[in-house]
Amino acid sequence: MTPTDLKMSTAYYRLTFADTNLTIPGVEQMIYIGTNVFPDDDPISTVYYFPDTISHSWRGPVTDAAYDEKHPEVEARVFPHTASEVQRDLLTLAEVINALLEAQKRTMLHG
């Protein structure tokens, strides 16, 4: 995926594996909220921001002035990405489903 493919307020996924056989997947879901969204972001470099879906759902946009006061019991995580990280690490829902099906096949082989 290229950064130009990203759509605002859309969920994207990062897939990791806990084993060398790539049979124990972990999926992290995130919402794309834009580039350089914080006042202290360096305008020379582009940073793509993705909060986790739970804090985004409960606390609203990370750029909202009241964000920190809303549901403080919900841990907020925001994942900054470079353009190369977007290309390398992010998947659409269809892509993560396919990757999980491949992991399931590997599990049957190494089971």
Secondary structure, DSSP 8 states (H G I E B T S, - for coil): --GGG--TT-EEEEEEESSTTS-SEEEEEEE--EES-STTS-TTS--EEEEBHHHHHHH--TTSTTTTTS-TTS---EEEE-HHHHHHHEE-HHHHHHHHHHHHHHHHHH-
